[in-house]
Amino acid sequence: MHTVAIIGAGPLGRWLALSAARAGFRVLLEDVMPTSLSHAQETLRQQLGPEALPMVAFVSTIEDAVREADLAIDCVPDELESKLEILWLLDRMAPPRTVLATPTTRLSIADLANCTYRPDKCVAIAAEASTLAGNTSSEILVRTTTRTAPETVALLKHFWQQLGFTPRFDLDPAEQPAC
């Protein structure tokens, strides 16, 4: 994996872009709000320095962000309508190889993945978006489904390890058998 698309240049998007660029990934950071993108550009310029800043491109459309992405991570609010809309857009605009990851603690990734043409390439980052950037733990929980492909797990494992985390993969509670 070489290219990560991050949708949303708020605090989580900026943190992910910074962390991914520092880990050596090419990052495409998108936001529809020009002021958010401008703020992110200034923040990353200050934190990355001139040698690493070229690892990040700032784009204003989802299509431009995901065109070459191996992994697309949305940073939209953890609400059903927002998640369905962004996953629908990512699913249709990204190449078939692109893995879609969404931070959520309230929604079932199994249900969200079933609304895409690539349920085998959808995972949830099981963390509150507002606290993910401040995560001091070295573990990150990634929720999968029974349909998640092994190569999807491998890609996410590599990504989080490069960012300094130990990923733990669990099956979506909605798919776990009742006791």
Buried (B, 14 or more C-beta within 10 A) or exposed (E): BEBBBBBBBBBBBBBBBBBBBBBEBBBBBBBEEEEBBEBBBEBBEEBBEEEBBEBBBBBEEBEBBBBBBBBBBBBBBBEBEBBBEBBBBBBEBBEEEBBBBBBBBEBBBBBBBEEBEBBBBBBBBBBBBEEBBEEEEEEBBBBBBEBBBEEBBEBBBBBBEBBEBEBEBEBBEEBEEEE
